[in-house]
Amino acid sequence: MTETLEIGDRSVAPLRPRIPPEPLSPPYLVPPKQRFKGIVSSATASLDDRRLFVLLPFAMIAGLIVSLELPVEPHPLALGAGAAAIVVTLAVSLGSLAMLRLATLAAAFWA
């Protein structure tokens, strides 16, 4: 019984050489990377990276706020013309994915 509980010989298993970790440079020594050059390139990157869907609820809420702040109720023909314009914009923007996403954002605002 005591033979099974003994620790095996270390000479049987070869020891692996220890590889030292690569030294990390402190963050203040690494030059900062400029992510975007401006608001236009930031918007383009968000359109390309499919992050625009985060703005859809905010666009809908902004549309609701704008509709509540209007002094008078919009004419039904104006509402229909706006909806038709959104549909035409969606149909025209099928060629460009970025334009389709912007048209979807406008449709969320109009809804």
N, C-alpha and C positions, 0 to 999 in steps of 0.2 A: 504494500500500500504506500509506503513512504517513497518507493522508487518512482511512482507515477506523479508525485507531487514535487519532485525535485526540479530545479531549473536546468534546462538543457545547456550544453556547452556553447560558449560564445565563439569558439574557434570553428564551429561547423558552418555558421553563416558568415559570409564575408562582409566586412564593414564597408558601407558606401562612403565615398569621399564627400565631405561637407562642402557645399558650394555656397560661398558668401553671397548675400543678396546685393543687387546693384544699388549703389547709393542714389538716393533721391535728391534732386536739387530743391532747395527751398523755393516757395512760390514767388518770393520777391526777386529771385534771380532768373526766372523764366520770363521771357518777353510776353506781354499779353497779346492775345490774338484778337483782332478786330472782327467781330461777328458780322455786323452789317454796317453799311456806309451811310444809311439814312432811312427815312420812313418808307420811301418807295421800295428800296431793296428789302426792307423788313417785311413789307406787305407782300412782295413778290415771293419771298421765301416762305411765308406762311401759307400762301396760296399753293405753292408747289409741295409743301409738306403736309397738306390736308389738315391744317389746324384751323381752318375757317369755320368748321362746324361748331366750334366753341362759341362763336359770335352769333349764331342763329337765335338762341333764346334772348340775347340782349337786343338784337334787331327787332324781334317780335314785341318785346316790352317797350322799346323806344317807339315803335309804331303805335302801340296802344296809348302811350303818353301823349304823342302828337295828336292822335285822333280825339283824345279827351280835352286837350287844350285849345282845340279849334273853337272860335267864337260861335260858329253856326255849323249845322250838320251839312256835310258835302252833298251836292246834288247826285242823284243816282246815276246820271249819265257820266259824271266825272269819275265816279267809282268804277263804272263799267269800262270807261276809257283807260283808266289806270290799270285795271286788270288785263285788258286787251294789250296794253303796251308791255306789261310784264310777260305775257304769253309770247308776244312777238320777240321780245328780247331773249327769252329762253330758247325759242326756236332758232334765232339767228346765232346764238352763242354755242350751238352744239359742236361747232368746229374747234373751239378752244376750251380747254378744261378750266382755265383760270377765269375766262369770261362766264362760263356756265356757273361757276361757284359764286361769282359776284352777282349774277342774275338771280341765283337762288337766295342770296342774302337780301337782295331788293324785294324779292317775293315774300320773304319772311317779314320784312318791314311793312309791306303792304297788307299782309294778312292781319 
